[in-house]
Amino acid sequence: MRPKIYLFGDSITEESFGDGGWGASLAHHFSRTVDVVLRGYSGYNTRWALQVLERVFPMSSENREDAPLAVTVFFGANDACLPDRCSAFQHVPVNEYKQNLHSIVSFLKKRWPTTRILLITPPPIDEDGRLRHPYIDNPSNLPERTNKAAGAYSEACVAVARESGNPVIDLWTKMQQFPDWEKAHLRDGLHLTPQGNMVVIEEVVLKLKNEGLSLESLPVDLPLINNIDPIDPLKAFQN
Amino acid sequence: MRPKIYLFGDSITEESFGDGGWGASLAHHFSRTVDVVLRGYSGYNTRWALQVLERVFPMSSENREDAPLAVTVFFGANDACLPDRCSAFQHVPVNEYKQNLHSIVSFLKKRWPTTRILLITPPPIDEDGRLRHPYIDNPSNLPERTNKAAGAYSEACVAVARESGNPVIDLWTKMQQFPDWEKAHLRDGLHLTPQGNMVVIEEVVLKLKNEGLSLESLPVDLPLINNIDPIDPLKAFQN
């Protein structure tokens, strides 16, 4: 059985197998070594994620041997909706967000002690993009998410990683180091362009490698064509 | 637990999560309903596939409830290598190819009687492309695959589908209906361009729909954001 990596998060995870998406890129990267399992839920915040944890990661009799290699936990973009704007129903206060993230990490660590938990902060917000591409009716003409608010949730996520001893990708900071990140990395002020997806996949591959999970270290599923003897191909399949 | 669709095949399956790939597109299409599981093995023919069937689809105690919705079986491009050219070690005679495909289908049907088996024929071959992009040393300067040979394997695959009562995508015929298919659909005379991948994904989605497997018929994993009441979001998670 191939080992698994779960991608758990909101829409930025759910749509990660679209064109140029970071989830598909990860599955491609590990195409002979790991099953990348998509568990993205558009619009979800950490409060809702906590409600569904047991259903997303059901306990099974095979559970122990079925421990995934890693789980990416990528929430905060919806928690960071402002409480007095058009997407207020998705808002979660930053202190609760922090506590919820800790609870998600604890749940996963308790279920699978050896599994690596890779936290990912919400991306930065291009407020102009959010006004140009509203998801719902927004009569106030004020962005429902701001970059400053996303930054506070990103900081909280980094703190959870530090406090729980898990790796983190500070996407909010990382993305803003690129020129024109607002339009180059975000297609609607929040969701990722192919170039934005590149930032995520490069970081995910790097962090997993730091955790010992790389093409160099993971066993390949069945003989590679280069290891099959052209003179006696069936020999490769005898073990 | 989400149901699964396995993609079983050669390099055209293994690389199907690359940019614009049909596997990633299928995973994206079913992002909240189905886990698309990659089981592509570059260079493999049906003779080698038979050798590894039990390892690719291991029997487990949970096997009955774990029956996948569907398996795509996409072999033939390597079997169709000519027996007197530079990739002869991958060649499998067309009669054996046909028998091997029958054996693969029987194995899957015996293991999981309700699982849909979707056969896919090899794509057509652009011989000029094969000479421009050799995979191994080719001193003869004759293509190791020809379109005519691929056509014979495609016909055999269609016959297996008919004889076993399973759906099939006749990719060899379908692709050649497009103008400039040689360069538009094939990047090296054999493997798919993004446009070639589009032909495959459209056909796969259509055939699965014909088998009753579509977004309309499959249950969604957890409440969609549009079904969450903004006034009382947690209500959606009570069942």
Contacts between the chains, C-beta under 8 A, distances in Angstrom:
chain1	res1	chain2	res2	distance
A	1	B	58	6.3
A	14	B	31	5.4
A	14	B	32	6.9
A	15	B	28	7.3
A	15	B	31	7.1
A	17	B	17	7.9
A	17	B	24	5.1
A	17	B	25	7.8
A	17	B	27	4.3
A	17	B	28	4.0
A	17	B	31	6.2
A	18	B	24	8.0
A	18	B	28	5.0
A	19	B	19	7.6
A	19	B	20	6.5
A	20	B	19	6.5
A	21	B	24	7.2
A	21	B	28	7.2
A	23	B	27	7.8
A	24	B	17	5.1
A	24	B	18	8.0
A	24	B	21	7.2
A	24	B	24	3.7
A	24	B	27	6.9
A	24	B	28	7.4
A	25	B	17	7.8
A	27	B	17	4.3
A	27	B	23	7.9
A	27	B	24	6.9
A	27	B	27	7.4
A	27	B	38	6.4
A	28	B	15	7.3
A	28	B	17	4.0
A	28	B	18	5.0
A	28	B	21	7.3
A	28	B	24	7.4
A	31	B	14	5.4
A	31	B	15	7.1
A	31	B	17	6.2
A	31	B	38	5.9
A	31	B	40	6.8
A	32	B	14	6.9
A	32	B	41	7.7
A	35	B	37	5.9
A	35	B	38	7.2
A	37	B	35	5.9
A	38	B	27	6.4
A	38	B	31	5.9
A	38	B	35	7.1
A	40	B	31	6.7
A	41	B	32	7.7
A	41	B	222	5.9
A	42	B	224	7.4
A	42	B	225	5.2
A	43	B	225	3.1
A	43	B	228	7.1
A	44	B	225	7.5
A	47	B	233	8.0
A	47	B	234	7.7
A	48	B	228	7.7
A	48	B	233	6.7
A	48	B	234	7.7
A	48	B	237	6.5
A	51	B	234	6.7
A	51	B	237	3.9
A	52	B	222	5.4
A	52	B	237	6.3
A	55	B	222	6.6
A	56	B	222	7.5
A	58	B	1	6.3
A	60	B	62	7.3
A	61	B	61	7.4
A	61	B	62	7.5
A	62	B	60	7.3
A	62	B	61	7.5
A	62	B	62	6.5
A	89	B	228	7.9
A	89	B	230	3.9
A	89	B	231	7.6
A	89	B	233	5.8
A	90	B	233	7.9
A	222	B	41	5.9
A	222	B	52	5.4
A	222	B	55	6.6
A	222	B	56	7.5
A	224	B	42	7.4
A	225	B	42	5.2
A	225	B	43	3.1
A	225	B	44	7.6
A	228	B	43	7.1
A	228	B	48	7.7
A	228	B	89	7.9
A	230	B	89	3.8
A	231	B	89	7.6
A	233	B	47	7.9
A	233	B	48	6.7
A	233	B	89	5.8
A	233	B	90	7.9
A	234	B	47	7.7
A	234	B	48	7.7
A	234	B	51	6.7
A	237	B	48	6.5
A	237	B	51	3.9
A	237	B	52	6.2
